[in-house]
Amino acid sequence: MDRQVEELINAAREVRALAYAPYSKFPVGAAIRMKDGQIIQGVNVENVSFGATNCAERSALYSSIAQGYAPKSTVAIAICGDTDSYLPPCSICRQVLVELCDLDTPVYLTRADGEILELTIADLVPYAFDSMEI
């Protein structure tokens, strides 16, 4: 495995321990690599109303914006949970990925056994809603 991919996946795995998941007991970590090489991490943060919960992927992406990165500055994203199957982003996160990343951005999904699936955002959202033009 490429050293940069391994580093990104390890960053997602490690940050998962910081998730705030008192209701689901399902911590998720995400890490995104920016064009300048910086890695930004995110975790899921739950809320008793559930609708106010924020996923790990969005936490990382929104943090990148808050740190001054422009949309489309992400070069890869890794998502890690402790699951037997690959853990894909939810549909809301997929829409945010479409808005803030290029469609060919690699997405690394992991399983608890260490297996990794590489996709792109276009693979996750084949008919992406990416324009308000009529």
C-alpha positions in Angstrom: 0.0 0.0 0.0 1.2 3.5 -0.8 2.7 5.2 2.2 0.5 8.3 1.9 -2.7 6.1 1.8 -1.5 4.2 4.8 -0.8 7.4 6.7 -4.3 8.7 5.8 -6.1 5.5 6.9 -4.1 5.4 10.1 -5.1 9.0 10.9 -8.7 8.1 10.4 -8.4 5.0 12.6 -6.6 6.9 15.4 -9.0 9.8 15.6 -12.0 7.5 15.9 -11.2 7.2 19.6 -12.2 10.9 20.0 -15.7 10.4 18.6 -18.6 11.5 20.7 -21.1 8.6 20.2 -22.9 8.1 23.5 -26.2 7.0 21.8 -25.1 4.8 18.9 -21.9 3.5 20.5 -20.6 3.6 16.9 -17.5 5.8 16.7 -16.3 6.8 13.2 -13.1 8.6 12.2 -12.3 10.3 8.9 -9.2 11.9 7.6 -8.7 14.0 4.5 -5.5 14.9 2.8 -5.3 18.4 1.4 -3.3 19.4 -1.7 -0.5 20.8 0.4 -0.2 17.4 2.2 -1.9 18.5 5.5 -4.1 15.8 7.0 -7.3 17.0 8.7 -9.3 14.6 10.9 -12.9 14.5 11.9 -15.1 12.3 14.1 -18.8 11.8 14.5 -20.4 14.0 17.1 -23.8 12.8 18.2 -26.7 14.7 19.8 -29.7 13.4 21.6 -32.0 14.9 18.9 -30.0 12.8 16.3 -30.8 15.4 13.5 -28.1 17.6 15.1 -25.5 14.8 14.8 -22.5 15.5 12.5 -20.7 12.7 10.7 -16.9 12.3 10.8 -16.6 13.0 7.1 -18.4 16.3 7.3 -16.6 17.2 10.5 -13.2 16.9 8.7 -14.4 18.7 5.5 -16.0 21.5 7.5 -12.8 21.8 9.5 -10.8 22.2 6.3 -13.0 25.1 5.3 -12.6 26.7 8.8 -8.8 26.3 8.4 -8.8 28.3 5.2 -8.8 25.6 2.5 -10.9 26.3 -0.5 -13.4 23.8 -1.9 -11.8 21.2 -4.1 -8.6 21.3 -2.1 -9.0 17.7 -0.9 -6.9 15.0 -2.6 -8.2 11.9 -0.7 -10.4 10.8 2.2 -10.4 7.8 4.4 -13.3 6.6 6.5 -12.9 4.1 9.4 -15.3 2.4 11.7 -15.2 -1.0 13.5 -17.3 -2.8 11.0 -17.3 -6.2 9.2 -18.3 -4.6 6.0 -16.9 -1.4 4.3 -18.2 1.8 5.9 -19.5 4.2 3.2 -20.5 7.8 3.9 -24.1 8.5 4.4 -26.1 10.3 1.7 -25.7 13.7 3.3 -22.0 13.3 3.5 -21.9 12.2 -0.1 -23.6 15.4 -1.1 -21.1 17.4 0.9 -18.2 15.5 -0.7 -19.7 16.3 -4.2 -19.7 20.0 -3.2 -16.3 20.3 -1.6 -14.2 17.7 -3.5 -13.5 16.8 -7.1 -15.5 13.8 -8.4 -12.3 11.8 -9.0 -11.1 12.2 -5.4 -10.2 8.8 -4.0 -12.2 7.5 -1.1 -10.8 4.7 1.1 -13.3 2.6 3.0 -12.0 0.2 5.6 -13.2 -2.8 7.5 -12.3 -4.0 11.0 -10.1 -6.8 9.5 -7.9 -4.2 7.8 -9.3 -4.6 4.2 -9.5 -1.4 2.2 -11.8 -0.6 -0.7 -10.8 2.3 -3.0 -13.5 4.2 -4.8 -14.0 7.7 -6.1 -16.7 10.2 -5.2 -18.2 9.7 -8.6 -18.4 5.9 -7.7 -20.3 6.8 -4.5 -22.6 9.4 -6.2 -23.0 8.4 -9.9 -25.7 11.0 -10.6 -24.3 13.8 -8.4 -26.5 16.9 -7.8 -23.8 19.4 -8.3 -25.4 22.5 -9.8 -28.2 24.9 -9.2 -28.4 25.7 -12.9 -31.7 25.1 -14.6 
